Structure formats: structure tokens, C-alpha cells
């Protein structure tokens, strides 16, 4: 009997990772992508003849990607040109200087001491130690493991280490705990901002998420060609292992029978028989019926109150004056509580914090240019399915953003040559999300356990991507793709239709399995 392929709906980082890992193990794979290019949220848009990254720009946790390529018999350095950053990010609150956070811990301690005093430097040491401790507790049991609930997490950590569960501080807000380390409100802003990496507010997330600061402290890399180069490399490796990619192919229905998944129907009318589907979309799209009535029970639609942040994203070309830019730059608002209060109320902040990525910073060939490429992000409510931003609103948002940059000493061209992406645009591109870019917000102690895992209620239907466990961001999306591929392999092994195949290194698929994931 001919072996049916695994269908992957969506060529985002999670889907591409699943394609690489499954194809490398001899599983027939077909990737269906409704757009004409891969990458999902990782993409580039043209502004005045120049491609500008419109998605993630911060690349961390390199060992995750290294392991994926290694599993396919290749290595990262043969596929990508990476530059490890000395400066993780440059931060400013006004035009009286800035604070750099470095890859070198001692340099950051010294910089914070000069910026805010010896007590602040000591606070950074204690904060860093606590962030590392939390990461070490959760890394293998939770971040790299399949979705679980508190009892399962207790078991994985070890019943003899019950104190470790309290050490991750799930019942206290990050903002409160930051106050134990820092008296200076600017430093609370700086390290509280890491929660926006998963689309959440530092005032409502558990202190557990300080682990994000430790992740970034382990290294930030710039990728030549931008994050799109990573997506292209994953696709290249998947194709070399036999995966097929079909672009402009919109999946409209996932058909099931009493055994589970049985086929995927395309908008063109074509039907592809399969017993395993990985949906690399926000699971809310399944619950909203966007992949047919039969697939609705696979996931629940996400209530608007539980959505993560969206964003106003400017893709710009400009000359600069004043502020000395690094690759990653953050210009903080004067009132962080007011900023997040306005977002919670469904409004764009009047005085926003702005992140500016200088995309040409690591490109020596770009040095002579008078204009540089920038991606600028301001956090916004995920209301794109309920509100369409008018031209006047867009102009006001642009003016507010430029005012914040100017207050910190950075001047861009006026008028600014740019393309603005709004929550409405994100909502159209990623249906059933309202423009939420990170899935469910990580608010409250239970939020991480409520994020969908790779398995669904329907046998043979799996999920991958930044909206699924373990969370948002490029490395986490890749880990979700890894978990989904492991679940597919585990289930295929348990069926008579699966035939053993040799994989890289001479191992059989059975011997390569390390256990059940889901």
C-alpha cells in the first residue's frame, strides 16, 4: 500500500522545521502555503525598491537551529552567515545618553553602574542570577518538552524538588519582582520589556518570564539576508530530503473519519489523502472553522481578552541624525503603566515605546549609503478584526512614534518614506487572531499551560508555530515544529502503514525515536 504523505499547512518557521525533520527521516511531506513565499511571519516587503524585513529581527537560542540542521545531516554555517552581537540592544529614555546591554555580563554590570549607580549594578547581578535559575529549572522539562500541566511539570522537575516550583515565581507579577531588584524605574522598564517578546504586559505576566532576559543574554545573532534567509535555508534542506512545496495552495478543509484525519481539500477543489496533518497556523483558525467544520473540535477559538499584543510596524528608508544607532534600539516612553493601560483599553499609545532595528548595521557594504533600512515597532491592541485604521489614525501614530524618537535624540527624514503595517493588516494575513502576533497572552500563572500543544483532539491533526507550546519567537516556533514532528513519527510508528526507513547516520526511524511527544 502506498504510504500517504504528511501534509503541512503553512510554511512558517514551525512548519518548515517539521518539514526538515520529517523529510530527513524518510517521511513523505507536502507543504501547502497559501502565500507565494514561505516564512509565515518571517517575510520581506518592498519599500522604494528595497526589501525590508517585516517580521522577527532578533535571533536567539542558536543551538535550537543548529540541532535541526544537524538532524538533517548539514550544519548552520554551511547555510547561513551569522554574526554574534557584542551589544544586545541600545536603550534610551531621553536625549541625555543611552544604556547598552552587552553579551559580556561584566560589561553590562559596569554600564548599569555608570548609568544608575552601584546599587543598580548589584540589582542586575541578582536579577541575572534569578533569571538563569528559572531558565535552568524550566528549559528541558517545559520549554523543550511536550505540553504538560502543573502535576506533569512537577513530575518532570522531580518531586524531590518541589521548592523549584516556587522558585519560578508563577504567582507574582514580573513588574512587582523587578522592584525587588531595581529601584530605578528605567531599569524596570528595560527588563520588563522582555515580556513583549511573547506579546504580553509586564504588569500581568508572571515573574517566571524573566527567563527571557537570560535567553537573550546567551547570545543574539545577526543573519546575513535577514530572518528570511533562515526560512529559505530550512526550505532548501527540506527539499533536499524530498519534501514538496506548493505555493499559492490554500487548504480549506481538513476531512476526518472515525479514525481521525483522512484528507485535505484545497480551494482549487483538489483533495489529498493523508493520515497526518500539521497545521502551522494559529490554532484559533481551527476553532473558528477556517479549515472546515470537522476540524473545529481540534481547538477552541481565542477570546479577544486573551489575545497577545499586535503592533504598528513601519518599514522605512531614511537618513538619520543625532542618536548613534546600534542594530537593536529601544526608545522608551515616559509612562510605562499608561502605555500598557491604553493598549488594554484598545487604543494605540499616545507616547509609545518604539523598537528600531537598523537592518543595515552589520552590512559593511551599506556604510556608504545615505539612506538606511529600518523596521520600527510600536505595540498595539489586537483589534484588527474589529477596527480598521484610518489614514488620519495612521498619520497620528507615525507622528507619535517620530516624536518619541526625537525626544531621545534620533531624527529621521520628514516626510518618512515608509510602509505601515497595522493590526488590521495582520488580522487579514492571519485570520481568527485579530492581529495578535504571539497567540495567547502570557497573563496569569496558568497562561503557559493553556497554550495549545502539538496534539489536538483529532487523531492525526497536530499544531506547530509561535501560537502553540512552547511559545512565541523564532526558536520557540522551531521547537514547536520539532515537537509536532516527533508526535507524527511516534504515531506513524504505531500504525501498520508506516514502513521503516533509514535516516541520516545509518539509524532506523525506530531507533531514532526517543519517546512519545504530545
Backbone torsions as a table, in degrees:
resi	resn	phi	psi	omega
1	UNK	NA	134.9	-179.5
2	UNK	-67.3	135.0	-179.3
3	UNK	-76.9	125.0	179.1
4	UNK	-75.6	149.5	-178.5
5	UNK	-79.0	159.6	165.3
6	UNK	-84.2	128.5	179.2
7	UNK	-97.3	128.6	174.6
8	UNK	-110.9	117.7	-179.7
9	UNK	-94.9	106.8	179.9
10	UNK	108.4	130.4	-178.5
11	UNK	-108.9	43.5	170.1
12	UNK	-77.3	-175.5	-177.0
13	UNK	-60.5	-40.5	178.2
14	UNK	-63.5	-46.4	179.2
15	UNK	-65.2	-41.0	179.2
16	UNK	-64.2	-40.0	177.9
17	UNK	-62.6	-45.8	177.5
18	UNK	-58.7	-41.8	-179.8
19	UNK	-61.5	-44.0	179.1
20	UNK	-59.8	-50.3	-172.9
21	UNK	-71.6	-37.4	178.9
22	UNK	-72.3	-45.4	-179.5
23	UNK	-62.8	-36.9	179.2
24	UNK	-63.5	-21.0	179.9
25	UNK	-102.2	15.8	173.4
26	UNK	83.2	9.5	178.9
27	UNK	-82.6	129.7	174.2
28	UNK	-63.4	130.1	-175.9
29	UNK	-130.9	133.3	170.7
30	UNK	-124.1	122.6	177.9
31	UNK	-101.3	124.2	178.0
32	UNK	-107.0	123.7	-179.4
33	UNK	-130.7	125.2	-176.3
34	UNK	-70.8	-28.5	176.9
35	UNK	-81.1	175.2	-178.8
36	UNK	-93.3	-2.7	175.9
37	UNK	-137.3	159.8	179.1
38	UNK	-91.2	177.0	176.5
39	UNK	117.6	-25.2	-177.7
40	UNK	66.1	-119.6	177.5
41	UNK	-69.5	-19.4	175.4
42	UNK	-82.1	108.2	-178.3
43	UNK	-157.8	168.8	175.7
44	UNK	-125.9	144.7	175.3
45	UNK	-122.5	150.4	-177.5
46	UNK	-86.0	129.6	173.0
47	UNK	-129.0	110.8	178.0
48	UNK	53.8	42.4	175.7
49	UNK	85.8	3.1	-179.5
50	UNK	-119.7	133.0	175.3
51	UNK	-75.6	130.1	-178.6
52	UNK	-126.5	131.1	179.0
53	UNK	-58.8	127.8	-178.6
54	UNK	-111.8	6.4	-178.1
55	UNK	-127.4	-148.3	-177.2
56	UNK	-58.0	145.1	-179.6
57	UNK	-126.2	-13.9	-176.9
58	UNK	-101.4	118.3	-178.4
59	UNK	-109.5	113.5	179.4
60	UNK	-124.7	-178.1	176.0
61	UNK	50.5	50.0	-178.6
62	UNK	-53.7	-36.9	-179.4
63	UNK	-56.1	-26.1	177.4
64	UNK	-63.5	-48.1	179.9
65	UNK	-70.0	-39.0	177.4
66	UNK	-56.0	-43.4	-177.7
67	UNK	-67.0	-34.6	179.4
68	UNK	-65.7	-48.5	178.8
69	UNK	-65.3	-38.0	178.8
70	UNK	-61.1	-38.0	179.3
71	UNK	-64.1	-23.9	179.2
72	UNK	-96.7	8.7	175.7
73	UNK	82.4	20.4	177.4
74	UNK	-135.0	-173.1	178.6
75	UNK	-142.5	157.5	-173.3
76	UNK	-59.0	-43.5	-174.0
77	UNK	-66.8	-20.8	175.4
78	UNK	-79.5	-14.3	-173.0
79	UNK	-113.3	-29.3	-173.1
80	UNK	-135.5	151.9	172.4
81	UNK	-105.4	112.6	-175.4
82	UNK	-113.8	141.4	175.9
83	UNK	-124.0	120.0	179.1
84	UNK	-78.3	131.7	-175.3
85	UNK	-80.9	137.0	170.4
86	UNK	-78.1	-38.9	178.4
87	UNK	-103.3	120.5	179.8
88	UNK	-71.8	-43.3	179.2
89	UNK	-166.3	153.6	175.9
90	UNK	-110.3	134.4	-173.1
91	UNK	-126.1	142.1	179.2
92	UNK	-143.2	148.6	177.5
93	UNK	-119.0	-24.7	178.4
94	UNK	-156.6	-166.1	-176.7
95	UNK	-95.1	20.8	179.7
96	UNK	-102.5	43.1	177.5
97	UNK	103.4	-174.6	-176.5
98	UNK	-148.8	170.6	178.3
99	UNK	-124.8	122.5	176.0
100	UNK	-97.1	140.1	169.9
101	UNK	-107.9	127.5	-171.2
102	UNK	-107.5	161.4	172.5
103	UNK	-66.6	-31.0	177.5
104	UNK	-81.6	115.5	-175.8
105	UNK	-58.2	-44.1	-176.9
106	UNK	-62.8	-37.9	178.0
107	UNK	-64.8	-37.5	178.9
108	UNK	-68.2	-40.8	176.3
109	UNK	-57.1	-46.0	-179.6
110	UNK	-64.7	-41.9	-179.2
111	UNK	-64.4	-41.6	179.0
112	UNK	-67.7	-37.1	177.0
113	UNK	-61.4	-42.4	178.1
114	UNK	-69.9	-31.1	-176.3
115	UNK	-80.0	-41.1	-171.3
116	UNK	-134.3	3.1	174.9
117	UNK	104.7	168.0	-175.1
118	UNK	-64.3	-36.1	-179.8
119	UNK	-64.7	-38.3	177.9
120	UNK	-66.0	-38.4	178.1
121	UNK	-63.7	-41.1	176.9
122	UNK	-65.1	-37.4	177.4
123	UNK	-63.2	-36.8	178.6
124	UNK	-66.8	-37.9	177.5
125	UNK	-61.8	-45.5	-178.7
126	UNK	-68.9	-38.1	177.4
127	UNK	-62.5	-45.4	-178.5
128	UNK	-62.6	-40.3	-180.0
129	UNK	-65.4	-40.4	179.7
130	UNK	-69.3	-40.9	178.5
131	UNK	-61.1	-40.9	178.8
132	UNK	-66.5	-41.4	-179.7
133	UNK	-60.8	-42.5	179.6
134	UNK	-65.6	-42.9	178.6
135	UNK	-60.5	-45.5	-178.0
136	UNK	-62.5	-34.9	178.9
137	UNK	-68.1	-38.6	-170.3
138	UNK	-100.4	-13.8	-171.3
139	UNK	-54.9	-67.5	-177.1
140	UNK	-74.9	-42.5	-178.0
141	UNK	-66.7	-30.5	-172.7
142	UNK	-122.5	-53.7	-175.3
143	UNK	-65.8	-41.1	-178.6
144	UNK	-97.7	-5.2	179.1
145	UNK	-97.3	168.0	178.0
146	UNK	-68.2	163.1	-178.3
147	UNK	-57.6	141.2	176.4
148	UNK	-145.7	178.6	177.8
149	UNK	-117.4	171.2	-174.7
150	UNK	-48.7	-45.5	178.7
151	UNK	-61.2	-40.3	178.5
152	UNK	-66.2	-37.3	177.8
153	UNK	-65.4	-39.8	176.7
154	UNK	-58.4	-42.2	-179.2
155	UNK	-65.3	-42.9	-178.6
156	UNK	-66.8	-41.6	179.6
157	UNK	-66.9	-36.6	-179.7
158	UNK	118.3	122.8	-177.3
159	UNK	-61.2	-22.6	178.3
160	UNK	-78.3	-3.7	-178.9
161	UNK	-119.0	42.1	-178.4
162	UNK	-59.8	-29.9	178.0
163	UNK	-62.7	-23.9	179.6
164	UNK	-65.0	-32.3	178.7
165	UNK	-65.0	-36.0	176.1
166	UNK	-74.1	-29.8	-178.1
167	UNK	-67.5	-22.0	178.3
168	UNK	-82.1	-4.9	170.5
169	UNK	53.5	56.5	-176.7
170	UNK	-75.4	-17.2	-172.7
171	UNK	-101.1	6.3	178.8
172	UNK	-119.4	145.1	179.8
173	UNK	-74.5	149.9	179.1
174	UNK	-60.5	-41.3	-176.9
175	UNK	-60.3	-41.1	178.8
176	UNK	-63.8	-46.5	-176.7
177	UNK	-68.9	-33.9	176.2
178	UNK	-59.5	-32.3	177.7
179	UNK	-65.2	-20.3	176.3
180	UNK	-75.0	-24.0	-178.2
181	UNK	-100.7	-31.4	-172.3
182	UNK	-131.2	127.7	170.8
183	UNK	-83.9	-31.3	-176.5
184	UNK	-73.3	119.0	-178.2
185	UNK	-62.7	-24.4	179.2
186	UNK	-66.5	-37.6	179.6
187	UNK	-73.9	-31.6	173.3
188	UNK	-64.4	-39.4	175.6
189	UNK	-61.5	-48.5	-175.4
190	UNK	-58.4	-51.1	-175.4
191	UNK	-84.3	-16.9	172.0
192	UNK	-74.4	-26.3	-177.9
193	UNK	-63.1	-21.8	-178.8
194	UNK	-59.5	-23.3	178.3
195	UNK	-67.1	-22.1	178.0
196	UNK	-70.5	-14.9	174.9
197	UNK	-63.4	-23.8	174.6
198	UNK	-114.5	22.2	171.4
199	UNK	71.2	34.4	-172.5
200	UNK	-131.4	167.3	-179.3
201	UNK	-95.3	136.2	178.7
202	UNK	-66.8	-14.7	-179.1
203	UNK	-84.3	-12.7	-176.0
204	UNK	-125.9	-6.9	179.5
205	UNK	-87.9	150.1	175.5
206	UNK	-69.3	152.9	-179.7
207	UNK	-61.5	-15.4	176.2
208	UNK	-49.7	-34.0	-173.5
209	UNK	-74.7	1.3	171.7
210	UNK	-63.6	-13.7	177.7
211	UNK	-60.4	-23.3	179.0
212	UNK	-61.8	-36.8	178.3
213	UNK	-62.2	-37.4	178.0
214	UNK	-68.0	-39.7	178.4
215	UNK	-57.6	-47.3	-178.8
216	UNK	-67.6	-34.3	-179.7
217	UNK	-65.1	-19.9	178.6
218	UNK	-77.6	-9.5	175.8
219	UNK	141.9	137.6	173.1
220	UNK	-124.6	132.0	-178.6
221	UNK	-117.7	144.8	170.1
222	UNK	-98.0	136.7	-179.8
223	UNK	-106.0	123.9	176.5
224	UNK	-62.0	125.6	-175.9
225	UNK	93.1	-1.2	178.1
226	UNK	80.4	-179.8	-177.3
227	UNK	-64.1	-22.4	177.3
228	UNK	-61.6	-28.7	177.9
229	UNK	-65.2	-33.7	176.5
230	UNK	-66.4	-45.3	178.1
231	UNK	-59.6	-42.4	179.5
232	UNK	-63.9	-38.6	179.9
233	UNK	-66.4	-41.7	177.7
234	UNK	-62.3	-43.4	179.0
235	UNK	-63.6	-42.4	179.9
236	UNK	-58.4	-45.8	-178.8
237	UNK	-67.2	-39.5	178.3
238	UNK	-63.1	-43.0	178.6
239	UNK	-62.4	-41.2	-179.3
240	UNK	-61.8	-26.5	178.2
241	UNK	-91.5	2.3	174.4
242	UNK	108.3	-2.0	179.0
243	UNK	-66.5	141.7	176.3
244	UNK	-102.8	141.2	178.8
245	UNK	-121.6	131.6	178.4
246	UNK	-126.0	108.9	-179.2
247	UNK	-94.0	155.2	-174.4
248	UNK	70.0	21.8	-177.6
249	UNK	-111.9	105.1	-176.1
250	UNK	-96.4	119.2	175.8
251	UNK	-81.2	128.7	-177.7
252	UNK	-112.9	-25.0	-177.6
253	UNK	-143.6	135.0	169.2
254	UNK	-105.9	110.7	-177.1
255	UNK	-85.9	144.6	-179.8
256	UNK	-132.3	163.8	168.6
257	UNK	-136.5	-166.1	-174.9
258	UNK	-66.1	-18.8	179.1
259	UNK	-90.0	-12.4	-177.8
260	UNK	125.8	-145.8	-178.3
261	UNK	-63.6	140.5	177.0
262	UNK	-132.7	-19.0	-179.0
263	UNK	-168.8	162.7	172.1
264	UNK	-124.4	131.3	178.5
265	UNK	-105.6	137.2	-179.7
266	UNK	-98.9	161.9	178.1
267	UNK	-59.4	-27.8	180.0
268	UNK	-71.6	-13.5	-176.6
269	UNK	102.8	-13.5	178.8
270	UNK	-68.1	143.5	176.1
271	UNK	-122.4	131.3	-179.4
272	UNK	-114.5	120.1	178.9
273	UNK	-70.9	138.5	179.7
274	UNK	-163.4	156.6	173.3
275	UNK	-115.0	2.5	177.7
276	UNK	-148.0	129.4	179.5
277	UNK	-131.0	129.7	170.9
278	UNK	-105.3	118.5	-179.7
279	UNK	-95.0	106.0	179.2
280	UNK	-94.7	62.5	176.6
281	UNK	-141.1	168.3	174.5
282	UNK	-59.9	127.9	-178.9
283	UNK	-55.2	-22.2	177.0
284	UNK	-59.1	-29.3	179.2
285	UNK	-64.8	-33.7	175.1
286	UNK	-66.2	-50.1	-178.1
287	UNK	-64.2	-25.7	179.3
288	UNK	-83.2	-1.7	177.6
289	UNK	83.8	13.9	-177.3
290	UNK	-74.4	-9.9	174.2
291	UNK	-118.6	30.1	175.1
292	UNK	97.9	159.7	-176.5
293	UNK	-64.5	-37.0	-176.4
294	UNK	-64.0	-29.2	-176.1
295	UNK	-88.0	-3.3	-176.7
296	UNK	-57.9	-39.6	-174.1
297	UNK	-73.2	-5.0	-178.8
298	UNK	-69.1	-29.6	-177.3
299	UNK	-156.2	159.4	177.8
300	UNK	-95.1	143.9	172.6
301	UNK	-62.1	149.0	-179.0
302	UNK	-89.5	126.8	177.6
303	UNK	-66.2	140.8	-179.7
304	UNK	-52.0	-34.2	-178.2
305	UNK	-67.1	-19.6	-178.2
306	UNK	-97.0	0.2	-177.0
307	UNK	-70.5	147.6	173.4
308	UNK	-77.3	-177.8	-179.8
309	UNK	-68.5	153.0	164.6
310	UNK	-107.9	-160.7	-177.2
311	UNK	-160.5	154.1	162.4
312	UNK	-97.9	123.5	-175.0
313	UNK	-124.2	118.2	176.6
314	UNK	-98.4	126.9	172.3
315	UNK	-105.4	112.5	-165.6
316	UNK	-132.7	156.5	169.1
317	UNK	-124.5	130.3	-175.4
318	UNK	-163.3	156.0	163.4
319	UNK	-82.1	162.3	178.7
320	UNK	-128.8	152.0	173.7
321	UNK	-136.0	146.0	173.2
322	UNK	91.2	-107.4	-172.0
323	UNK	-53.6	131.7	178.4
324	UNK	-82.2	109.8	-173.2
325	UNK	-78.9	143.9	164.8
326	UNK	-106.3	-168.4	179.4
327	UNK	-68.2	-51.3	179.6
328	UNK	-111.9	125.9	-174.5
329	UNK	-134.7	138.8	-179.7
330	UNK	-128.5	127.9	-180.0
331	UNK	-115.1	107.2	-169.2
332	UNK	-83.7	146.9	174.7
333	UNK	-70.7	165.8	-179.9
334	UNK	-81.4	-18.9	-175.0
335	UNK	-140.7	93.7	-176.6
336	UNK	-65.8	-44.7	177.9
337	UNK	-58.6	-40.9	179.1
338	UNK	-65.3	-38.7	179.8
339	UNK	-59.8	-49.7	-178.8
340	UNK	-74.5	-26.2	174.6
341	UNK	-64.9	-39.5	177.8
342	UNK	-67.5	-39.1	177.6
343	UNK	-63.8	-44.6	179.3
344	UNK	-60.1	-32.1	179.3
345	UNK	-81.5	1.0	176.9
346	UNK	88.2	22.0	-178.3
347	UNK	-121.2	153.2	172.0
348	UNK	-74.9	134.0	-179.0
349	UNK	-58.9	139.5	178.3
350	UNK	-73.7	-35.2	176.7
351	UNK	-123.0	84.7	-169.9
352	UNK	-86.6	155.8	164.0
353	UNK	-78.5	134.3	-177.8
354	UNK	-121.5	129.4	171.9
355	UNK	-97.8	131.1	179.7
356	UNK	-124.6	119.0	175.3
357	UNK	-100.3	118.9	175.6
358	UNK	-87.2	95.3	-168.0
359	UNK	-65.8	-23.5	-178.2
360	UNK	-96.7	10.3	-172.1
361	UNK	-61.2	-37.9	-176.3
362	UNK	-97.5	11.9	-177.6
363	UNK	-104.8	104.2	-179.1
364	UNK	-59.2	-31.7	-178.7
365	UNK	-68.2	-18.2	-177.5
366	UNK	-85.5	-10.0	-174.0
367	UNK	-55.8	-41.1	-177.4
368	UNK	-73.9	-11.4	-175.1
369	UNK	-66.5	144.9	174.0
370	UNK	-84.1	-27.1	177.4
371	UNK	-112.1	139.2	176.5
372	UNK	-114.9	163.0	178.5
373	UNK	-98.2	137.2	-178.1
374	UNK	-134.8	146.3	164.3
375	UNK	-115.2	128.2	-176.4
376	UNK	-123.3	129.8	-176.0
377	UNK	-124.3	133.0	169.8
378	UNK	-123.7	130.2	179.5
379	UNK	-63.9	147.0	-176.1
380	UNK	-148.0	160.8	177.1
381	UNK	-72.2	149.7	178.9
382	UNK	-87.1	70.1	-178.4
383	UNK	-118.8	24.9	-174.1
384	UNK	-66.5	-17.4	177.1
385	UNK	-91.5	-3.1	-179.4
386	UNK	-122.3	-10.2	-176.0
387	UNK	-143.6	129.5	174.6
388	UNK	-105.0	124.9	-175.0
389	UNK	-78.7	124.6	-178.4
390	UNK	-78.0	167.1	177.6
391	UNK	-60.7	-37.1	179.6
392	UNK	-65.7	-42.6	178.8
393	UNK	-63.9	-41.5	178.8
394	UNK	-62.8	-43.2	178.8
395	UNK	-62.7	-40.5	-179.9
396	UNK	-66.7	-40.7	177.7
397	UNK	-62.1	-42.0	178.6
398	UNK	-63.4	-42.6	178.7
399	UNK	-62.9	-42.8	179.6
400	UNK	-64.5	-39.7	179.0
401	UNK	-64.6	-46.2	-179.2
402	UNK	-65.1	-33.6	177.5
403	UNK	-64.8	-39.2	178.6
404	UNK	-64.9	-42.8	178.1
405	UNK	-63.1	-42.7	-179.1
406	UNK	-63.8	-38.4	178.9
407	UNK	-62.9	-23.2	178.7
408	UNK	-99.1	5.8	174.2
409	UNK	96.6	6.0	179.9
410	UNK	-104.3	125.3	177.2
411	UNK	-114.9	128.2	174.1
412	UNK	-108.7	170.3	-178.8
413	UNK	-59.9	145.8	172.4
414	UNK	-127.4	121.1	-3.6
415	UNK	-70.9	155.0	-177.9
416	UNK	-85.7	125.9	176.8
417	UNK	-77.6	111.8	-172.3
418	UNK	-158.0	166.7	168.3
419	UNK	-123.7	127.0	-176.5
420	UNK	-106.2	125.2	176.1
421	UNK	-104.3	127.6	-174.2
422	UNK	-111.1	170.0	173.8
423	UNK	-55.8	-31.6	176.8
424	UNK	-63.3	-41.4	178.7
425	UNK	-66.1	-42.3	178.3
426	UNK	-65.2	-36.3	179.6
427	UNK	-64.1	-37.7	178.6
428	UNK	-70.0	-38.9	-177.7
429	UNK	-75.1	-33.2	-179.3
430	UNK	-123.6	81.3	-173.5
431	UNK	-60.1	153.3	178.1
432	UNK	74.3	11.2	-178.9
433	UNK	-112.4	-18.5	-172.5
434	UNK	68.8	9.2	-176.8
435	UNK	95.8	2.1	175.3
436	UNK	-60.1	127.8	-172.0
437	UNK	-97.6	-5.9	-172.5
438	UNK	-131.8	20.0	-178.1
439	UNK	75.6	-135.0	-179.6
440	UNK	-80.1	137.9	176.5
441	UNK	-65.5	146.0	-178.6
442	UNK	-90.7	55.6	-177.6
443	UNK	-101.6	127.4	-178.8
444	UNK	91.0	157.9	-173.4
445	UNK	-65.4	-27.3	-173.7
446	UNK	-92.6	-4.7	-171.2
447	UNK	-57.4	-40.9	-177.9
448	UNK	-65.9	-28.3	179.4
449	UNK	-81.7	-18.3	-179.5
450	UNK	-89.7	-11.0	177.4
451	UNK	-66.6	133.8	-179.0
452	UNK	-58.2	145.6	175.8
453	UNK	-94.9	-171.9	-176.2
454	UNK	-74.8	-25.1	178.8
455	UNK	-92.9	149.6	177.0
456	UNK	-119.7	-177.7	178.9
457	UNK	-72.4	-13.0	-178.2
458	UNK	-102.3	119.8	177.8
459	UNK	-56.5	132.9	178.7
460	UNK	88.6	-3.7	178.1
461	UNK	-112.3	121.8	-175.0
462	UNK	-124.7	162.2	178.4
463	UNK	-124.3	148.0	174.9
464	UNK	-147.6	153.8	178.5
465	UNK	131.1	175.4	-176.1
466	UNK	-67.9	-14.3	178.4
467	UNK	-90.9	-1.8	179.0
468	UNK	-109.1	170.5	175.8
469	UNK	-60.4	137.1	11.9
470	UNK	-92.2	-6.8	176.8
471	UNK	151.2	-171.2	-174.4
472	UNK	-83.6	163.2	-179.8
473	UNK	105.0	156.3	-175.4
474	UNK	-59.2	-51.1	-178.9
475	UNK	-65.4	-35.3	179.4
476	UNK	-69.5	-39.4	175.8
477	UNK	-61.7	-39.1	177.2
478	UNK	-64.1	-41.8	177.7
479	UNK	-63.0	-36.5	177.9
480	UNK	-64.6	-38.6	176.4
481	UNK	-64.7	-36.4	176.5
482	UNK	-64.5	-46.5	180.0
483	UNK	-62.2	-40.5	179.0
484	UNK	-64.6	-41.3	-180.0
485	UNK	-64.8	-38.6	178.5
486	UNK	-64.8	-37.8	178.1
487	UNK	-65.8	-41.6	177.9
488	UNK	-61.8	-47.3	-179.4
489	UNK	-61.1	-43.6	179.9
490	UNK	-59.9	-43.5	-177.7
491	UNK	-73.5	-34.5	178.7
492	UNK	-67.4	-36.3	179.5
493	UNK	-63.3	-31.6	-176.1
494	UNK	-82.6	-0.1	-180.0
495	UNK	-112.0	150.5	-178.1
496	UNK	-70.2	-16.1	-178.3
497	UNK	-75.7	-17.8	-177.8
498	UNK	-79.5	129.6	179.1
499	UNK	-112.2	133.3	-177.6
500	UNK	-62.0	138.8	178.0
501	UNK	-134.4	151.6	175.8
502	UNK	-76.2	147.4	177.4
503	UNK	-126.0	176.5	-177.0
504	UNK	-53.6	136.6	179.4
505	UNK	90.3	-0.3	177.0
506	UNK	84.8	7.5	-179.8
507	UNK	-87.5	146.3	171.9
508	UNK	-81.2	160.7	-179.5
509	UNK	-60.9	-37.4	179.8
510	UNK	-62.7	-44.5	-177.1
511	UNK	-72.0	-19.9	-179.3
512	UNK	-80.5	-18.6	-177.5
513	UNK	-71.4	138.3	179.9
514	UNK	-109.3	-1.4	180.0
515	UNK	144.7	176.8	-177.2
516	UNK	-83.0	131.5	177.4
517	UNK	-120.1	142.5	175.8
518	UNK	157.0	NA	NA
